[in-house]
Amino acid sequence: MPAHRQPKNIPWTGIIIALIGILFCLYASSDGGKSLCVTAGCALNKGFSIAGVSAWHIGAAAFALYVICGLALGKKTALPLAAIYLAGDCLFLLLMGLTLPCVPCLIAGLLFALMLIATGGADSERGRRGKYSLMLGIWGILFVLNLVLAAKEYAAPKPMFGTSEAAIKIYFSPSCPACNEAVARYNNDVLAGTAALYPVAENDQDILIIETMRQKAERGASPKTALAGALAQPIEALPFRFRNLALYWRLWANKAVTFSLGRGQIPLIIYNGLPVLPQQEPHANVNAPLPGMQNMNPPVNPMDIFNTELRNCGGENSAEDCGAP
């Protein structure tokens, strides 16, 4: 009698994850994948290639090879292949932890780990299921480390206009009249590169106005023009997109700065790292000493040096300070 063939024990769950990995790698390598690049690590790894082939295309090929091996040879070949992929990702996670984390790379690594778990979980022998536990544990530690670093970098405030290296930083809300004055006043300084504008949302309408400003800024509008246009005709709603979720996070991070440095009062203006409470603020001059510092002797109360002529909105006195100018 002919011998019965042993079933291939095809890892169907792992194959489904691998197919998702193929689609993700192709998406990450396209222009649409730019929406996933929310950390500096994306720019660092953007041009990474091996023998002239994009790392994302190599990743797609790796997932495709797993699918072929899983279907043709079953779990016996697919399991060690998935383990090799995860070992390579451990090295890459270590490299990112020492440099800069890349969010799309973390997602691809997560798919590798899930693929290994799904493949090993199909094994009926408990001993073999635990064979790669140590590797998964090391990968998990490196993954969490990179996740924390990515979250820390992403939570750092980033300006809508100007750069984070600007000497003057202005946190503003579109619904705050004094903030609108600040945007108009520092418009030329932002264009000159000495000031940066950080939006803060005080309500849901602010979010729509800020997104409208961002769209106008992408078309080359100045801060003053973008704000005026957004106030006149904001978008009606925000569609559900990853980029818009990122916008909510960014606005939350910016608002957190106003509470940590200025009790939630806006506009909050920071000169060379020194927060300025809105009371009597001189015109932007990054080279001029701040009031109270002419003799280079720090005042007894550091807040004595903070002056502004702009009225503040938000914070403790918002009811009386947010009237029309």
Secondary structure, 3 states (H helix, E strand, C coil): CCCCCCCCCCCHHHHHHHHHHHHHHHHHCCHHHHHHCCCHHHHHHCCCEECCEEHHHHHHHHHHHHHHHHHHHCHHHHHHHHHHHHHHHHHHHHHHHHCCCCHHHHHHHHHHHHHHHHHHHCCCCHHHHCCCHHHHHHHHHHHHHHHHHHHHHHHCCCCCECCCCCCEEEEECCCCHHHHHHHHHCHHHHHHCCEEEEECCCCHHHHHHHHHHHHHHHCCCCHHHHHHHHHHCCCCCCCCCHHHHHHHHHHHHHHHHHHHHHCCCECEEEECCEEECCCCCCCCCCCCCCCCCCCCCCCCCHHHHCCCCCCCECHHHHHHHCCCC
